[in-house]
Amino acid sequence: MKRSQLVKKLDAVFSQYIRQKDAVNEIATCVTCGKKDHWKKLQCGHFMSRRHYATRWEEDNVGVQCYGCNITNQGQQFLFAKYLGLDKAEEMVLKSRQTVKFSDADLLEKIEYYKRLIKS
């Protein structure tokens, strides 16, 4: 599997895990506006952009978001920071600035880890 395919696969399983983990009876809540919907209709929003690999798959950097907050309103970063709390938000900003290099084996390990956590 090519590296780009590994990243895409990891993004998919990580997103599914994040959207499912806090859902109650399959309904999840947007962390920035409070909209409730089926977890499949919501998104895995990132406080610090996915372009920062140090925090791309960091559970403390993500939360369930609706399309409006995540895409239309570019993630609602201020509201997302309020959701995380100032200390955690500052930690994610600092962590996102670190340079990390994940090997293909690291990505495969993360894929398998999140696959095990996903509810069937």
C-alpha positions as CSV (number, residue, x, y, z in Angstrom):
1,M,0.0,0.0,0.0
2,K,1.4,3.5,-0.9
3,R,2.0,6.0,1.8
4,S,-0.8,8.3,0.6
5,Q,-3.2,5.3,0.8
6,L,-2.0,4.6,4.3
7,V,-2.7,8.2,5.4
8,K,-6.1,8.1,3.7
9,K,-7.0,4.8,5.4
10,L,-5.8,6.1,8.8
11,D,-7.8,9.3,8.4
12,A,-10.9,7.3,7.6
13,V,-10.7,4.9,10.6
14,F,-9.6,7.7,13.0
15,S,-12.5,9.8,11.9
16,Q,-15.0,7.0,12.3
17,Y,-13.7,6.3,15.8
18,I,-13.8,9.9,16.9
19,R,-17.4,10.4,15.6
20,Q,-18.6,7.1,17.2
21,K,-16.9,7.3,20.6
22,D,-19.0,10.1,22.1
23,A,-22.2,9.2,20.2
24,V,-25.2,8.2,22.3
25,N,-27.6,5.8,20.5
26,E,-25.7,6.7,17.3
27,I,-26.3,10.5,17.8
28,A,-23.3,12.7,18.2
29,T,-23.1,16.4,19.0
30,C,-21.0,19.1,17.3
31,V,-18.5,20.4,19.8
32,T,-18.7,24.0,18.5
33,C,-22.4,24.6,17.9
34,G,-24.2,21.8,19.6
35,K,-26.0,20.4,16.6
36,K,-27.0,16.8,17.1
37,D,-27.1,14.2,14.2
38,H,-26.2,10.7,13.4
39,W,-22.5,10.2,13.7
40,K,-22.2,9.3,10.0
41,K,-23.6,12.7,9.0
42,L,-21.1,14.6,11.1
43,Q,-17.3,15.1,10.6
44,C,-14.1,14.7,12.6
45,G,-13.0,18.3,13.0
46,H,-9.5,19.3,13.9
47,F,-8.5,22.3,16.2
48,M,-5.1,22.5,14.6
49,S,-5.2,21.7,10.9
50,R,-4.6,18.2,9.6
51,R,-1.6,19.6,7.7
52,H,0.2,19.4,11.1
53,Y,1.1,15.7,11.3
54,A,2.1,16.0,14.9
55,T,-1.5,16.6,15.9
56,R,-3.4,15.1,12.9
57,W,-4.2,11.9,14.7
58,E,-4.0,13.3,18.3
59,E,-7.3,12.6,20.0
60,D,-7.0,15.8,22.1
61,N,-6.9,17.8,18.9
62,V,-10.2,16.6,17.4
63,G,-13.9,16.6,18.0
64,V,-17.1,15.9,16.2
65,Q,-18.2,18.8,14.1
66,C,-21.1,19.5,11.7
67,Y,-20.3,20.5,8.1
68,G,-21.2,24.1,8.8
69,C,-18.7,24.5,11.6
70,N,-15.9,22.4,10.1
71,I,-16.0,23.4,6.5
72,T,-18.2,26.5,6.0
73,N,-16.8,28.3,9.1
74,Q,-13.3,26.9,8.8
75,G,-13.5,24.8,12.0
76,Q,-14.7,27.6,14.3
77,Q,-11.2,27.6,15.9
78,F,-12.1,30.0,18.7
79,L,-15.2,28.0,19.8
80,F,-13.1,24.8,19.4
81,A,-10.5,26.2,21.7
82,K,-13.2,27.0,24.3
83,Y,-14.4,23.4,24.0
84,L,-10.8,22.1,24.5
85,G,-10.0,24.5,27.3
86,L,-7.2,27.1,27.2
87,D,-4.5,24.8,28.6
88,K,-5.3,21.9,26.1
89,A,-5.6,24.4,23.2
90,E,-2.2,25.9,24.0
91,E,-0.7,22.4,24.3
92,M,-2.1,21.5,20.8
93,V,-0.8,24.7,19.3
94,L,2.7,23.9,20.6
95,K,2.5,20.2,19.7
96,S,1.4,21.1,16.1
97,R,4.7,23.0,15.6
98,Q,6.8,19.9,16.2
99,T,8.2,18.0,13.3
100,V,7.2,14.3,13.3
101,K,7.9,11.6,10.8
102,F,5.6,8.6,10.9
103,S,7.0,5.5,9.2
104,D,4.7,3.3,7.1
105,A,4.8,0.8,10.0
106,D,3.7,3.5,12.4
107,L,0.7,4.3,10.2
108,L,-0.3,0.7,9.8
109,E,-0.1,0.3,13.6
110,K,-2.4,3.3,14.1
111,I,-4.8,1.9,11.5
112,E,-5.0,-1.4,13.3
113,Y,-5.4,0.3,16.7
114,Y,-8.3,2.4,15.6
115,K,-9.9,-0.4,13.7
116,R,-10.1,-2.4,17.0
117,L,-11.8,0.6,18.7
118,I,-14.5,1.1,16.1
119,K,-17.9,-0.2,17.0
120,S,-19.2,-2.6,14.3
